[in-house]
């Protein structure tokens, strides 16, 4: 359904249904009240009925925002919203039960769009709004998922942040976008790692080698050491995180030690990466 099985009393009246008929349908439970004057049609809730109902209950120009918007864009899991629905108010003043109301004084027309028929903040604006609510790690995950799903680009975030400089959340989001190295490819990261190995005159690893049913980035066979390069956009979602952990567990079960190296570590602290690698190789050599 266009409104996910949700309808308002005003919409029903405008469609020519009398107030008495609406009341009878509510008593018969063919219309089920979700908020005052907002009803679900039928007994089964659609996937986004709560979000749609919350937006409609908050009046004209209301839209989904913050953690609920991040969940709708699939940048973060729904569970992070904690059961409440985040709505940014436009001209309305309603505060329905189960709805977290936000006032966004800096909201511009280009910050607003629709997804699945629900008015919602655009992904870049959503990232800015949640930057004040979540940890840096969670914000980093949301940004990585936005990149992976092609919801936002660094340029879009930069444009959005330009007039918001100094506002809470802007510095955190700028830092995360900078950490992501979105212009870097996985192959570039691997080349940088290999250059680090060559510069230290370590024995070269084999590359893209099958181990325990997986193709690993780098392998020192004698030491049974695997190094995996985490390209940010490929490893930031919750599903990717779980998949990586399962992969690591199976490689460990096959007798391998697994080290993960990120773009940020290669770019900002290569000496620390090298020291960790040398220690791991030395330890493996003594076993």
Residue pairs with C-beta under 8 A, 6 or more apart in sequence:
1 41
1 46
2 117
3 52
3 56
3 117
4 46
4 47
4 48
4 49
4 51
4 52
4 116
4 117
4 118
5 40
5 41
5 42
5 44
5 45
5 46
5 49
6 34
6 38
6 39
6 40
6 41
6 46
6 49
6 52
6 53
6 56
7 31
7 38
7 39
7 41
8 37
8 38
8 39
8 56
9 22
9 37
9 38
9 39
10 37
12 22
12 39
13 19
13 22
22 31
25 31
26 32
26 33
26 39
29 43
30 41
30 42
31 39
31 40
31 41
32 39
32 40
32 42
32 43
33 39
34 40
34 49
34 50
34 53
34 57
35 53
35 54
35 56
35 57
35 96
35 97
35 98
35 99
36 57
36 96
37 57
38 53
38 56
38 57
38 96
40 49
40 53
46 52
48 72
48 116
48 118
50 85
50 98
51 64
51 68
51 72
51 85
51 118
52 117
52 118
54 64
54 68
54 85
54 87
54 96
54 98
54 99
55 62
55 63
55 64
55 87
55 118
55 119
56 62
57 94
57 96
57 99
58 87
58 89
58 92
58 94
58 95
58 96
58 99
58 101
59 89
59 90
59 91
59 92
59 93
59 94
60 90
60 91
60 92
61 89
61 90
61 91
61 92
62 87
62 88
62 89
62 90
62 92
62 119
63 87
63 88
63 90
63 112
63 118
63 119
63 120
63 121
64 72
64 85
64 86
64 87
64 88
64 118
64 119
64 120
64 121
65 86
65 87
65 88
65 102
65 104
65 120
65 121
65 126
65 129
66 86
66 88
66 100
66 102
66 126
66 129
66 130
66 133
67 76
67 80
67 81
67 82
67 86
67 130
67 133
67 134
68 81
68 85
68 86
68 87
69 86
69 120
69 121
69 126
69 129
70 76
70 80
70 126
70 127
70 130
70 142
71 77
71 78
71 80
71 81
72 115
72 116
72 118
72 120
73 115
73 120
73 123
73 126
73 146
73 149
73 151
74 145
74 149
75 123
75 126
75 127
75 141
75 142
75 143
75 145
75 146
75 149
75 151
76 130
76 134
76 138
76 141
76 142
76 145
77 238
80 134
80 138
83 98
84 98
84 99
84 100
85 98
85 99
85 100
86 99
86 100
86 102
87 99
87 100
87 101
87 102
88 101
88 102
88 103
88 104
88 107
88 121
89 101
89 102
89 103
95 101
102 129
104 111
104 121
104 129
106 163
106 164
106 167
107 121
107 125
110 122
111 121
111 122
111 125
111 160
112 119
112 120
112 121
112 122
113 119
113 120
113 121
113 122
114 120
120 126
121 129
122 152
123 146
123 151
123 152
123 156
124 152
124 156
124 157
124 159
124 160
125 160
127 139
127 142
127 143
127 146
127 152
127 157
127 173
128 157
128 160
128 161
128 164
128 169
128 170
128 173
129 169
130 138
130 139
130 142
130 169
131 139
131 168
131 169
131 170
131 172
131 173
131 176
132 168
132 169
132 172
134 142
136 172
136 175
136 176
139 172
139 173
139 176
140 176
140 179
140 180
140 236
141 236
141 237
141 238
141 241
142 236
143 173
143 176
143 177
143 180
143 236
144 180
144 232
144 233
144 235
144 236
144 237
145 151
145 236
145 237
146 152
147 180
147 182
147 232
147 233
147 236
148 233
148 234
148 236
148 237
148 240
153 182
154 177
154 180
154 182
154 183
157 173
157 177
158 177
161 170
161 173
161 174
164 170
179 232
179 264
180 232
180 233
180 263
181 232
181 263
181 264
181 267
182 232
182 233
184 231
184 263
185 231
186 229
186 231
186 234
189 229
189 231
189 261
189 263
189 266
190 207
190 217
190 218
190 229
192 266
192 267
192 270
193 218
193 227
193 229
193 261
193 266
193 273
194 204
194 207
194 218
196 266
196 270
196 273
196 274
196 277
197 204
197 205
197 277
198 204
200 274
200 277
200 278
202 277
202 278
202 281
203 220
203 281
205 218
205 219
205 220
205 227
206 218
206 219
206 220
206 221
207 217
207 218
207 219
208 215
208 216
208 217
209 215
209 216
209 218
209 219
209 221
210 216
211 219
211 226
211 251
211 254
211 256
212 250
212 251
212 253
212 254
212 256
213 250
214 247
214 250
214 251
216 226
216 227
216 228
216 251
217 226
217 227
217 228
217 229
218 226
218 227
218 228
218 229
219 225
219 226
219 227
220 281
220 284
222 284
222 285
223 257
223 280
223 281
223 284
223 285
224 255
224 256
224 257
224 284
225 256
225 257
225 259
225 280
225 281
225 284
226 251
226 256
226 257
226 258
226 259
227 258
227 259
227 260
227 261
227 277
228 244
228 248
228 258
228 259
228 260
228 261
229 260
229 261
229 262
229 263
229 266
230 244
230 260
230 261
230 262
230 263
231 263
232 262
232 263
232 264
234 240
235 241
235 244
244 260
248 258
248 260
251 258
252 258
257 280
257 284
259 276
259 277
259 280
261 273
265 272
265 273
266 273
